């Protein structure tokens, strides 16, 4: 999203839509417009869960691949209406449907509705279907409508969106607010009655978005579920522990990795996370907030060793110029949540170590005097996502814990 949001002409849906049976169509409810969307395609589906949307072409498996364990139970079919579309935007990193247009969203409206709505932003730099398996399946089966956004920019070069440092991440928060407002109105039009309960839910970067919304837009929500949200503050953020891990791990300095905040017992996960997450995450997020660190390069030098000029392994956030800290401050968290929040975090998280993220955030919430609004679940032997559970059976999957926490929040909000 370059400075300002301009209206783009609508594209055409590349794939054919599922033709519903007569019984499915009768239970689907009316087709309605999503306010603010410049393009949308609506379909009446016999099943809104991933079992059905995989068969009908209404999800993209690559968006959610590697986030859940293979044995995560799938719910029974949930018939209803799915709306896919996009809001005005000028960036083009999301190629889903052949639209080459960002600010894409999906909205699912189950035929049997409990009055609730769950809104989610994608984890990492994934696209709008990333939460389909981990979150949407369960909440749809519980009777909630579900809406998700791609956050307005996607992929490993997300940092190219925007005019100044921090713009791309700041847009994420705007896009969740935008979708929440639009989804509430759409559900009201579709069902003929207003939404009675709105919950923000997400993992990783999506968990950060839950925290930010409950701190800054609490009137839009009744509560939230934060699955290992990324922490952004001046003292604790990615740049305060990833460079230390990038220096120490290739050198075999286990003590330094542990001193950076990674949990004892997580060592068996370090090689994988160094290859897949640590290096790439440090470089692309540093480019988003501090593009001047490596001159004209984009996102640094992959897997450089400490001592290499402009190497992210030697990045010192505390010593960077004030404008870098101001860019982080624009999107930082405070702990001042305004609605009930449940946080869950795995103790063996090898991307966002629990001691440097959710432990800190729980303390921030308590320090603001809002601890009565926060419940914190530390999941023993849980990693960041469940993608490695099949390979390392000793890991405890978090998706079942999320489902339990969601049901707990549902009961909490009912009083």
C-alpha positions in Angstrom: 0.0 0.0 0.0 1.8 3.1 -1.2 1.0 6.4 0.6 -2.8 6.6 0.5 -5.1 3.9 -0.9 -6.4 4.3 -4.4 -9.4 2.6 -6.0 -8.4 -0.2 -8.4 -10.6 -1.7 -11.1 -12.0 -5.1 -10.3 -10.4 -8.3 -11.6 -12.2 -11.5 -12.6 -12.1 -14.7 -10.6 -9.7 -17.1 -12.3 -11.3 -20.4 -11.1 -14.8 -21.7 -11.5 -17.0 -21.7 -8.5 -18.7 -24.7 -7.1 -22.2 -25.2 -8.3 -24.2 -25.9 -5.1 -26.9 -28.5 -4.7 -30.5 -27.2 -4.4 -30.5 -28.0 -0.7 -27.2 -26.2 -0.1 -28.5 -23.2 -2.0 -31.6 -23.0 0.1 -29.5 -23.0 3.4 -26.9 -20.6 2.1 -28.7 -17.3 2.7 -28.7 -14.2 0.5 -25.7 -12.9 -1.4 -24.6 -9.6 0.0 -22.0 -7.0 -0.8 -19.0 -6.4 1.4 -18.7 -2.6 2.1 -15.5 -1.1 0.8 -14.5 -4.1 -1.4 -13.8 -3.2 -5.0 -14.2 -6.9 -6.1 -15.8 -9.9 -4.7 -17.0 -13.4 -5.7 -19.6 -15.3 -3.7 -20.3 -19.0 -3.7 -22.8 -21.2 -1.9 -20.8 -24.2 -0.6 -21.8 -27.5 0.9 -18.8 -27.3 3.2 -16.9 -24.2 4.4 -14.2 -26.2 6.2 -10.9 -27.2 4.6 -12.3 -30.7 3.7 -14.8 -29.1 1.5 -12.9 -26.0 0.3 -10.0 -28.1 -0.9 -12.4 -30.2 -3.0 -14.2 -27.1 -4.4 -11.2 -24.9 -4.9 -12.1 -22.3 -2.3 -8.9 -22.4 -0.3 -5.2 -22.5 -1.2 -3.4 -25.2 0.6 0.0 -23.6 0.1 -1.2 -20.7 2.3 -1.6 -23.0 5.4 0.8 -25.9 4.6 3.2 -26.7 7.4 1.3 -25.0 10.2 -0.6 -28.0 11.7 0.1 -31.6 12.5 -1.2 -34.2 10.1 -3.5 -35.8 12.7 -5.4 -32.6 13.7 -9.1 -33.7 13.6 -11.3 -32.3 10.9 -14.8 -31.2 11.8 -18.0 -32.3 10.1 -19.2 -30.4 7.0 -20.4 -26.8 7.6 -22.6 -25.5 4.7 -22.8 -21.8 4.0 -21.6 -18.9 1.8 -18.1 -17.9 1.1 -17.1 -14.5 -0.2 -13.6 -13.9 -1.7 -12.5 -10.4 -2.7 -10.2 -7.5 -2.1 -10.2 -3.9 -0.8 -8.5 -1.0 -2.6 -4.7 -1.3 -2.6 -1.8 -0.5 -4.9 0.6 -3.4 -4.1 0.5 -6.7 -5.9 2.3 -9.4 -3.9 -0.7 -11.7 -3.5 -1.2 -13.9 -6.6 -4.2 -15.9 -5.3 -6.9 -16.3 -7.9 -4.6 -14.7 -10.5 -5.7 -11.3 -9.1 -2.1 -10.0 -8.4 -3.7 -7.7 -5.9 -3.2 -7.2 -2.1 -5.7 -6.6 0.6 -7.4 -9.9 -0.3 -9.9 -11.3 2.2 -12.1 -14.3 2.7 -15.4 -14.3 4.6 -17.3 -17.4 5.5 -20.9 -17.3 6.6 -22.2 -20.6 8.0 -25.9 -21.6 7.5 -26.2 -22.4 11.2 -24.9 -19.2 12.8 -24.5 -18.6 16.6 -24.3 -14.8 16.2 -20.5 -14.7 16.5 -17.7 -13.5 14.2 -14.0 -14.4 14.3 -11.5 -12.1 12.5 -8.0 -13.1 11.8 -4.8 -11.8 10.1 -2.4 -14.3 8.5 0.7 -15.5 10.3 4.2 -14.8 9.0 3.9 -13.3 5.5 1.3 -15.7 4.3 -1.9 -15.0 2.5 -5.6 -15.0 3.5 -6.2 -18.7 3.7 -3.3 -19.3 6.1 -5.6 -19.8 9.1 -8.1 -22.1 7.4 -6.9 -25.4 9.0 -5.6 -24.1 12.4 -8.4 -21.7 13.2 -11.3 -21.5 10.7 -12.2 -25.2 10.8 -12.9 -25.1 14.5 -14.7 -21.8 14.8 -16.9 -22.5 11.8 -17.9 -25.9 13.4 -18.8 -23.9 16.5 -21.2 -21.7 14.5 -19.1 -18.6 14.1 -18.7 -16.7 10.9 -15.0 -16.3 9.9 -13.1 -13.6 8.2 -9.4 -13.4 7.3 -7.1 -10.9 5.6 -3.7 -11.2 3.9 -2.8 -8.0 5.9 -2.2 -5.9 2.7 1.2 -7.3 1.7 2.7 -10.8 1.5 5.8 -12.8 0.8 9.5 -12.5 1.7 9.7 -9.0 0.0 6.7 -7.5 2.0 9.1 -4.7 3.0 8.9 -3.2 -0.5 5.4 -2.0 0.3 5.0 1.5 1.7 6.9 4.7 1.5 8.8 4.8 4.8 10.1 2.3 7.3 7.4 0.5 9.2 4.6 1.2 6.7 4.1 -2.4 5.7 3.6 -3.6 9.2 1.4 -0.6 10.1 -0.8 -1.6 7.2 -1.4 -5.0 8.8 -3.2 -3.3 11.6 -5.3 -1.1 9.3 -6.3 -4.1 7.2 -7.6 -6.1 10.3 -9.6 -3.1 11.4 -11.0 -2.6 7.9 -12.0 -6.2 7.6 -13.6 -6.4 11.0 -15.8 -3.4 10.3 -16.8 -4.7 6.9 -17.4 -8.3 8.1 -19.7 -7.0 10.9 -21.8 -5.1 8.4 -21.8 -8.0 5.9 -23.0 -10.5 8.5 -25.8 -8.2 9.6 -27.0 -7.8 6.0 -26.7 -11.6 5.4 -28.4 -12.8 8.6 -30.7 -9.9 9.2 -29.4 -9.3 12.7 -26.2 -7.8 14.1 -23.2 -9.7 15.3 -23.5 -10.5 19.0 -19.9 -11.4 19.7 -16.6 -10.6 17.8 -13.4 -12.3 18.5 -9.9 -11.6 17.1 -7.7 -14.7 16.7 -4.3 -15.3 15.2 -0.9 -17.0 15.5 2.6 -15.4 15.3 2.2 -12.1 13.4 -1.5 -12.8 13.6 -1.2 -13.0 17.4 0.5 -9.6 17.4 -2.5 -8.2 15.4 -4.9 -9.6 18.1 -2.9 -7.8 20.8 -2.7 -4.5 18.8 -6.4 -4.5 18.0 -7.4 -5.2 21.7 -5.1 -2.4 22.7 -6.0 0.2 20.1 -9.5 -0.8 18.7 -11.1 -2.6 21.7 -14.6 -1.3 20.9 -14.7 -3.5 17.8 -14.2 -6.8 19.7 -15.4 -8.7 22.7 -12.2 -10.7 23.2 -9.2 -12.3 21.6 -7.0 -15.4 21.3 -3.3 -14.7 20.8 -1.3 -17.8 19.7 2.3 -16.8 20.3 2.1 -13.3 19.1 5.2 -11.5 17.9 6.3 -8.9 20.5 7.3 -5.4 19.3 8.6 -3.0 22.0 11.7 -0.9 22.2 13.3 -3.4 24.7 12.0 -6.7 23.3 11.6 -7.4 19.6 13.1 -9.7 17.0 16.3 -7.6 16.7 17.1 -8.1 20.3 17.6 -11.9 20.2 17.9 -13.1 16.5 21.3 -11.5 15.8 22.8 -13.1 18.9 21.5 -16.5 17.7 22.8 -15.9 14.2 26.3 -15.2 15.6 26.4 -18.0 18.2 24.8 -21.0 16.5 27.2 -21.3 13.5 30.1 -20.9 15.9 28.7 -23.7 18.1 28.3 -21.4 21.1 25.3 -23.0 22.8 25.6 -20.9 25.9 25.2 -17.7 23.9 22.1 -19.0 22.1 20.6 -19.8 25.5 21.6 -16.4 26.9 19.7 -14.8 23.9 16.5 -16.3 25.4 16.0 -19.6 23.7 14.8 -22.3 26.1 17.0 -25.1 27.4 15.8 -28.3 25.7 15.0 -26.6 22.4 18.5 -27.3 21.0 17.2 -30.1 18.7 15.2 -27.4 16.9 17.9 -24.9 16.3 19.4 -26.2 13.1 16.1 -26.2 11.3 15.1 -22.7 12.6 18.5 -21.3 11.7 18.1 -22.6 8.1 14.5 -21.7 7.6 13.6 -18.9 10.0 16.3 -17.1 11.9 18.3 -15.7 9.1 15.5 -14.8 6.7 13.3 -13.3 9.5 16.1 -11.1 10.8 17.0 -9.8 7.3 13.5 -9.0 6.0 12.2 -7.4 9.1 15.4 -5.4 9.6 14.9 -4.2 6.0 11.4 -3.1 6.9 12.4 -1.0 9.8 16.0 -0.2 9.1 16.7 -0.3 5.3 19.8 2.0 5.7 21.7 -0.6 7.7 23.1 -2.4 4.6 23.1 0.5 2.1 21.5 -0.2 -1.3 21.2 -4.0 -0.6 17.7 -5.4 -0.1 17.5 -7.6 3.0 21.2 -8.1 3.5 23.5 -11.0 2.9 22.0 -14.5 3.5 23.8 -16.6 6.1 26.7 -14.2 6.5 29.2 -14.9 9.3 29.8 -12.4 12.0 32.5 -9.9 10.9 31.3 -9.7 7.4 30.6 -6.0 6.5 26.9 -5.1 6.8 26.1 -8.6 8.2 22.8 -9.0 10.1 24.5 -11.3 12.6 26.2 -8.2 13.9 23.1 -6.0 14.0 22.9 -3.9 17.1 19.4 -2.5 17.5 20.2 -0.4 20.5 22.9 1.4 18.6 20.8 2.2 15.6 19.7 5.8 14.8 16.6 7.3 16.4 14.5 7.0 13.2 14.8 3.2 13.4 13.4 3.3 16.9 10.7 5.6 15.9 9.7 3.2 13.1 9.3 0.4 15.6 7.5 2.7 18.1 4.8 3.3 15.5 3.7 -0.4 15.7 4.8 -1.2 19.3 2.6 -2.8 21.9 1.9 -1.5 25.3 -0.1 -4.2 27.2 -3.1 -1.9 27.7 -5.7 -4.3 26.4 -9.3 -3.3 26.6 -11.0 -6.6 26.3 -10.4 -10.2 27.5 -7.4 -11.9 26.0 -6.1 -15.5 26.2 -2.4 -15.9 25.2 -0.9 -19.4 24.6 2.8 -20.0 23.9 4.9 -23.1 23.6 7.8 -23.3 26.1 10.1 -24.7 23.3 9.3 -22.0 20.8 12.5 -21.8 18.7 11.5 -18.7 16.7 10.0 -16.4 19.3 11.4 -17.7 22.5 8.8 -17.5 25.3 11.1 -15.7 27.7 11.5 -12.8 25.2 7.9 -12.6 24.0 4.8 -13.9 25.8 6.4 -14.0 29.2 7.2 -10.3 28.7 3.8 -9.4 27.3 2.0 -11.0 30.2 4.1 -8.8 32.5 3.3 -5.8 30.5 -0.5 -6.4 30.8 -0.1 -7.0 34.5 1.9 -3.8 34.9 -1.0 -1.8 33.3 -3.4 -3.1 36.0 -5.3 -5.1 33.4 -4.3 -8.6 34.5 -8.0 -9.5 35.1 -8.5 -9.3 31.4 -5.6 -11.6 30.6 -5.2 -15.4 30.9 -1.8 -16.8 29.9 -1.3 -20.5 29.0 2.3 -21.7 28.8 2.2 -25.0 26.8 5.0 -27.3 27.9 7.0 -28.7 24.9 5.1 -26.6 22.4 7.0 -25.1 19.4 6.1 -22.0 17.5 3.7 -23.8 15.1 2.8 -27.5 14.8 4.7 -28.0 11.5 7.4 -30.1 13.1 5.2 -32.2 15.4 5.2 -35.1 12.9 9.0 -35.1 12.6 9.6 -34.7 16.3 6.9 -36.6 18.3 8.1 -35.2 21.6 6.7 -31.8 20.6 3.2 -31.0 22.0 0.9 -29.7 19.3 -0.6 -26.2 20.0 -3.7 -26.4 17.7 -5.6 -28.5 20.2 -4.6 -26.0 22.9 -5.9 -23.2 20.8 -9.2 -25.0 20.3 -9.5 -25.5 24.1 -8.6 -21.8 24.7 -11.1 -20.6 22.1 -13.8 -22.6 23.8 -12.7 -21.2 27.2 -12.9 -17.7 25.8 -16.4 -18.4 24.4 -17.5 -19.5 27.9 -15.7 -16.5 29.5 -17.5 -14.0 27.4 -20.8 -15.7 28.1 -20.1 -15.0 31.8 
